[in-house]
Amino acid sequence: MNNIKLIRVKQKVGSGVRVFAYVLVNVRTKKHGYSETISVDVTPIIKDELLSGVPEEDLSKTTPLDDKTNRFIATADANRETVTIAAGPRMMLGSSIRNKGVGTFALNEIIRWMIVKYPNYMVDVINISSSFLPDKDDRKRSVHFFSNFGFNFKESGSEYEGTMEAVLCMNLHEYLNRGKIDEIDISKFIRELLRERYMIEETIKNQGRLIQEHEVFRHKAEKDKFTSVLINILIVMSALFLLFYLR
């Protein structure tokens, strides 16, 4: 199965909201032997600078388009009757699209698949380790992130270090955050883009015609001016000739 979705990532600016980016989410499932894997690839296709012209981050920094970590993966094993969600370095988002609701949308796709297809399968624990996340605040955010989907945190070792547990897939649930993202109809989005492109092309054509008409008018005005000057010269010369002749 291969399913492509388009989401619009929103961002608050003062009392209003603007578009931060449009993101393609490609959901794929593949069976191999007694297991099935779901992968969710996240690809930002339009950065906020292109839409709003409001500079927000240093453009020299790495962008999500260059980041190879924008992927979420889970595997169901029929022999063990378990589902394992890849975590740690195998499940990360580029730094510039974190905390925007994109990761939540991606993991929702996996959680939905787990609940619908494998509700009675055990869920492997997800380790929150200081070896991968040495910063306490990063571990705290990870715990909060997984808790949104029904995982329970069991601390062991350093602060916010331990495991996220859910026991069965049916114990999990989706977490929606419409304040940050909207899912968009791709066909409608493409039609709007094509319509806008057509309007831009028509505007350019109209401007071209206006420029041509202006050039024609300018040439005509210059010709009329030249004719007027020539007539005035002829009149003056005629007057001078008559004055000289009459003397």
C-alpha positions as CSV (number, residue, x, y, z in Angstrom):
1,M,0.0,0.0,0.0
2,N,1.2,3.5,-0.8
3,N,-0.8,6.5,0.3
4,I,0.4,10.1,-0.2
5,K,-1.1,12.9,1.9
6,L,-0.6,16.6,2.0
7,I,-0.7,18.7,5.1
8,R,-0.4,22.5,5.7
9,V,1.7,23.5,8.7
10,K,0.4,26.6,10.5
11,Q,2.3,29.0,12.7
12,K,1.0,31.8,15.0
13,V,2.3,35.3,14.2
14,G,1.0,37.8,16.7
15,S,-2.8,37.5,16.9
16,G,-2.9,35.8,13.4
17,V,-1.9,32.6,11.8
18,R,0.2,32.1,8.7
19,V,1.4,29.1,6.7
20,F,4.8,27.8,7.7
21,A,5.2,25.0,5.1
22,Y,3.4,22.4,3.0
23,V,4.5,18.8,3.8
24,L,4.0,15.6,1.8
25,V,3.4,12.5,4.0
26,N,4.0,9.2,2.2
27,V,2.6,6.2,4.0
28,R,3.8,2.8,2.8
29,T,3.2,-0.7,4.1
30,K,5.1,-3.8,3.0
31,K,4.8,-7.5,3.9
32,H,7.9,-9.7,4.1
33,G,7.5,-13.2,5.4
34,Y,5.7,-13.2,8.8
35,S,6.1,-9.5,9.3
36,E,4.7,-6.3,8.0
37,T,6.3,-2.9,8.1
38,I,4.8,0.6,7.9
39,S,6.9,3.6,7.0
40,V,5.9,7.2,7.0
41,D,8.2,9.6,5.1
42,V,7.9,13.3,5.7
43,T,9.0,15.7,2.9
44,P,8.6,19.5,3.3
45,I,7.9,20.9,-0.2
46,I,7.5,24.6,0.4
47,K,9.4,26.6,3.0
48,D,7.7,29.5,4.8
49,E,10.2,32.0,3.3
50,L,8.8,31.2,-0.2
51,L,5.2,31.9,1.0
52,S,5.4,34.8,3.3
53,G,8.8,36.4,2.7
54,V,9.2,36.7,6.5
55,P,12.8,35.6,7.4
56,E,12.8,33.5,10.5
57,E,15.8,31.3,10.5
58,D,19.3,31.5,9.2
59,L,19.1,30.2,5.6
60,S,22.6,28.8,5.9
61,K,21.3,26.2,8.4
62,T,20.4,22.7,7.2
63,T,16.9,22.6,5.9
64,P,14.4,19.6,6.1
65,L,14.9,19.0,2.4
66,D,18.5,18.0,3.2
67,D,17.7,16.0,6.3
68,K,17.5,12.2,5.8
69,T,15.9,11.5,9.2
70,N,12.3,12.4,8.4
71,R,11.0,8.9,8.6
72,F,8.8,7.0,11.1
73,I,8.8,3.1,11.0
74,A,7.0,0.3,12.9
75,T,7.1,-3.5,12.3
76,A,4.5,-6.1,13.2
77,D,5.8,-9.6,13.8
78,A,3.2,-12.4,13.4
79,N,5.4,-15.0,15.1
80,R,5.9,-13.0,18.3
81,E,2.6,-11.1,17.9
82,T,4.4,-7.8,18.7
83,V,4.7,-4.4,17.1
84,T,8.0,-2.5,17.4
85,I,8.1,1.2,16.8
86,A,11.5,2.3,15.7
87,A,12.8,5.0,18.1
88,G,15.9,6.9,18.9
89,P,18.1,7.9,15.9
90,R,15.8,5.9,13.6
91,M,12.8,8.2,14.2
92,M,13.6,11.9,14.1
93,L,12.4,15.0,12.3
94,G,14.7,17.7,10.9
95,S,15.2,20.4,13.5
96,S,13.4,23.2,11.5
97,I,10.1,21.2,11.4
98,R,10.0,19.9,14.9
99,N,7.3,21.1,17.4
100,K,5.0,22.0,14.5
101,G,2.6,19.0,14.7
102,V,4.2,17.1,11.8
103,G,5.7,14.3,14.0
104,T,2.3,13.9,15.6
105,F,0.6,13.5,12.3
106,A,3.1,11.0,11.1
107,L,2.9,8.9,14.3
108,N,-0.9,9.0,14.1
109,E,-0.7,7.1,10.8
110,I,1.3,4.3,12.5
111,I,-0.9,4.2,15.6
112,R,-4.0,4.0,13.5
113,W,-2.5,1.1,11.5
114,M,-1.5,-0.7,14.8
115,I,-5.0,-0.4,16.3
116,V,-6.9,-1.4,13.1
117,K,-4.7,-4.3,12.0
118,Y,-3.1,-5.6,15.2
119,P,-5.2,-4.6,18.2
120,N,-4.2,-7.6,20.2
121,Y,-0.5,-7.5,19.5
122,M,1.9,-6.6,22.3
123,V,3.7,-3.3,21.9
124,D,7.5,-3.4,22.4
125,V,8.7,-0.8,24.9
126,I,10.3,2.4,23.6
127,N,13.5,3.3,25.4
128,I,14.1,6.9,26.4
129,S,17.9,6.8,26.9
130,S,20.3,9.5,28.0
131,S,22.9,7.9,25.7
132,F,20.8,9.1,22.7
133,L,19.1,12.1,24.4
134,P,21.7,13.4,26.9
135,D,19.7,16.6,27.5
136,K,17.0,16.3,30.1
137,D,14.6,18.7,28.3
138,D,14.9,16.6,25.1
139,R,14.0,13.5,27.1
140,K,11.1,15.3,28.7
141,R,9.7,16.3,25.3
142,S,10.0,12.7,24.1
143,V,8.1,11.4,27.2
144,H,5.4,14.0,26.6
145,F,5.2,13.2,22.9
146,F,4.6,9.5,23.4
147,S,2.3,10.0,26.3
148,N,-0.1,11.8,24.0
149,F,-0.8,8.5,22.3
150,G,-1.5,6.5,25.4
151,F,2.0,5.3,26.3
152,N,2.9,5.1,30.0
153,F,6.3,6.2,31.2
154,K,8.3,4.2,33.7
155,E,11.3,6.1,34.9
156,S,14.6,4.3,35.7
157,G,18.1,5.9,36.0
158,S,18.4,9.6,35.2
159,E,15.5,12.0,35.2
160,Y,13.1,11.4,32.3
161,E,15.1,8.3,31.4
162,G,13.2,5.0,31.2
163,T,10.7,3.2,29.0
164,M,7.4,4.1,27.3
165,E,4.9,1.2,27.6
166,A,1.4,0.4,26.3
167,V,1.0,-3.4,26.6
168,L,-1.5,-3.8,23.7
169,C,-2.0,-1.9,20.5
170,M,-5.7,-1.4,21.4
171,N,-4.6,0.6,24.5
172,L,-3.2,3.3,22.2
173,H,-5.1,6.2,20.6
174,E,-4.5,8.9,18.1
175,Y,-3.7,12.5,19.1
176,L,-5.1,15.3,17.0
177,N,-3.8,18.8,16.9
178,R,-5.8,20.8,14.4
179,G,-4.4,24.1,15.7
180,K,-1.1,23.3,14.1
181,I,-1.9,21.4,10.9
182,D,-4.6,20.8,8.4
183,E,-4.8,17.9,5.9
184,I,-5.4,19.2,2.4
185,D,-7.1,17.6,-0.7
186,I,-4.1,17.1,-3.0
187,S,-6.2,17.3,-6.3
188,K,-7.8,20.5,-5.1
189,F,-4.4,22.0,-4.1
190,I,-2.9,21.2,-7.6
191,R,-6.0,22.7,-9.3
192,E,-5.5,25.9,-7.3
193,L,-1.8,26.0,-8.2
194,L,-2.6,25.6,-11.9
195,R,-5.3,28.2,-11.7
196,E,-2.9,30.7,-10.0
197,R,-0.2,29.9,-12.6
198,Y,-2.8,30.5,-15.4
199,M,-3.7,33.9,-13.8
200,I,0.0,34.8,-13.5
201,E,0.6,34.0,-17.2
202,E,-2.5,36.0,-18.2
203,T,-1.3,38.9,-16.2
204,I,2.1,38.8,-17.8
205,K,0.5,38.6,-21.3
206,N,-1.7,41.6,-20.5
207,Q,1.3,43.5,-19.2
208,G,3.1,42.7,-22.4
209,R,0.2,44.0,-24.5
210,L,0.1,47.2,-22.4
211,I,3.8,47.7,-23.0
212,Q,3.4,47.2,-26.7
213,E,0.4,49.6,-26.8
214,H,2.5,52.1,-24.9
215,E,5.4,51.7,-27.3
216,V,3.0,52.3,-30.3
217,F,1.5,55.3,-28.6
218,R,5.0,56.7,-27.8
219,H,6.2,56.2,-31.4
220,K,3.1,57.9,-32.7
221,A,3.5,60.8,-30.2
222,E,7.1,61.2,-31.2
223,K,6.1,61.1,-34.9
224,D,3.4,63.7,-34.3
225,K,5.8,65.9,-32.4
226,F,8.3,65.7,-35.2
227,T,5.6,66.5,-37.8
228,S,4.5,69.5,-35.6
229,V,8.0,70.8,-35.3
230,L,8.6,70.4,-39.1
231,I,5.4,72.3,-39.9
232,N,6.4,75.1,-37.5
233,I,9.8,75.3,-39.2
234,L,8.1,75.4,-42.6
235,I,5.8,78.1,-41.5
236,V,8.6,80.2,-40.1
237,M,10.6,79.7,-43.3
238,S,7.6,80.7,-45.4
239,A,7.1,83.8,-43.3
240,L,10.7,84.8,-43.6
241,F,10.6,84.1,-47.4
242,L,7.5,86.3,-47.8
243,L,9.1,89.1,-45.7
244,F,12.2,89.0,-47.8
245,Y,10.3,88.8,-51.1
246,L,8.0,91.6,-50.3
247,R,10.9,93.9,-49.4
